[in-house]
Amino acid sequence: MTQKKLPTYPNSWQFQSSREIYDNPWFSLHEDEVVNPGGGISHYGKILFKNLAIGIIPLDEDNNTWLVGQYRYVLDDYSWEIPMGGGPLHIDPLESARRELKEETGLSASHWEEIMQLHTSNSVTNERGLVYLATGLTQGETEFEETEDLQLIRLPLEEAVERVLQGEITDAISVAGLLHLGIKMAGK
């Protein structure tokens, strides 16, 4: 079934000025002065990312996938997620996806497919995420970074989707990617 694209409408915000509040190697924080859609003057904070958010769903011939568990400092909580990381904007995203999968799981894949793009929190950030499906897997050694204390589990894709539905997996890119692939696979 072919569907028409959803409509878009003109920008009703008017940019006035911007100042950088903070900058580091991963993002910068800016405060813009704008005229909002109602005509008032507003200060709008925005986070500008210097990397793509790249998630990978490795899938073996038996429809098993891998999740990465780690303590997330900002959340002050433990999180189970698909393998993921940052990909510098000037590097091919697929190259970054291959690197992240190898680092976090030790896996290499012979086939890659971009299955979705998303914006992680578009009211305050320009971060763009990509999710890849990686198949034709070969196991190797992990290459964790200094800041990573990761645990790995292998489980059926169907169970990973169920863990999303039960609220055990809450990372936005993981949730979106697993549900997307789960629905796509159920339709086959």
Residue pairs with C-beta under 8 A, 6 or more apart in sequence:
12 37
13 34
13 35
13 36
13 37
14 34
14 35
15 32
15 34
16 32
16 33
16 34
16 35
16 41
17 32
17 33
18 30
18 31
18 32
18 33
19 30
19 31
20 28
20 29
20 30
21 29
21 30
21 31
21 45
22 28
22 29
23 29
25 50
26 49
26 50
26 51
26 86
27 47
27 48
27 49
27 50
27 125
28 47
28 48
28 50
29 45
29 46
29 47
29 48
30 45
30 46
30 47
30 48
31 43
31 44
31 45
31 46
32 43
32 44
32 45
32 46
33 41
33 42
33 43
33 44
34 41
34 42
34 43
34 44
35 41
35 42
36 42
45 124
46 124
46 125
46 126
47 124
47 125
47 126
47 127
48 125
48 126
49 125
49 126
49 127
49 128
50 88
50 89
51 86
51 87
51 88
51 89
52 86
52 87
52 88
52 89
52 93
52 96
52 127
52 128
52 129
52 130
53 84
53 86
53 87
53 120
53 127
53 128
53 129
53 130
53 173
54 84
54 85
54 86
54 87
54 93
54 96
54 97
54 100
54 129
54 130
54 131
54 132
55 81
55 82
55 83
55 84
55 129
55 130
55 131
55 132
55 173
55 174
55 177
56 82
56 83
56 84
56 97
56 100
56 101
56 131
56 132
56 133
56 134
57 65
57 82
57 115
57 131
57 132
57 133
57 134
57 157
57 177
57 178
57 181
58 65
58 66
58 83
58 101
58 105
58 107
58 109
58 134
58 135
58 137
59 65
59 133
59 134
59 135
59 137
59 157
59 181
60 135
60 137
62 156
63 156
63 157
63 158
63 185
64 154
64 155
64 156
64 157
65 82
65 154
65 155
65 156
65 157
65 160
65 178
66 82
66 83
66 105
66 107
66 152
66 153
66 154
67 80
67 81
67 82
67 152
67 153
67 155
67 160
67 169
67 174
68 80
68 81
68 82
68 83
68 84
68 104
68 105
68 150
68 151
68 152
69 78
69 79
69 80
69 81
69 150
69 151
69 152
69 153
70 78
70 79
70 81
70 148
70 149
70 150
70 151
71 77
71 78
71 79
71 149
72 78
72 79
79 170
79 171
80 153
80 163
80 168
80 169
80 171
80 174
81 169
81 171
81 173
81 174
82 131
82 171
82 173
82 174
82 177
82 178
83 100
83 101
83 104
83 105
84 100
84 104
84 171
84 173
84 174
85 96
85 99
85 100
85 103
85 104
86 96
87 93
87 95
87 96
87 97
87 100
87 130
88 96
93 114
93 130
94 112
94 114
94 132
97 112
97 130
97 132
97 134
98 108
98 109
98 112
101 107
101 108
101 109
101 134
102 108
102 140
102 142
102 143
103 142
103 143
103 144
103 145
103 148
104 142
104 144
104 148
104 150
104 152
105 142
105 152
106 139
106 140
106 141
106 142
106 143
107 134
107 137
107 138
107 139
107 140
108 137
108 138
108 140
109 134
109 135
109 136
109 137
109 138
110 135
110 136
110 137
110 138
111 134
111 135
111 136
112 132
112 133
112 134
113 132
113 133
113 135
114 130
114 131
114 132
115 131
115 132
115 133
115 177
115 180
115 181
115 184
116 130
116 131
116 176
116 177
116 180
117 128
117 129
117 130
117 131
118 128
118 129
118 131
118 172
118 173
118 176
119 125
119 126
119 127
119 128
119 129
120 127
120 128
120 129
120 172
120 173
121 127
121 172
129 172
129 173
129 176
131 173
131 176
131 177
131 180
133 181
142 150
142 152
144 150
155 163
157 178
157 181
157 182
157 185
158 182
160 169
160 178
160 182
161 178
161 179
161 182
163 169
164 174
164 175
164 178
164 179
164 182
169 175
169 178
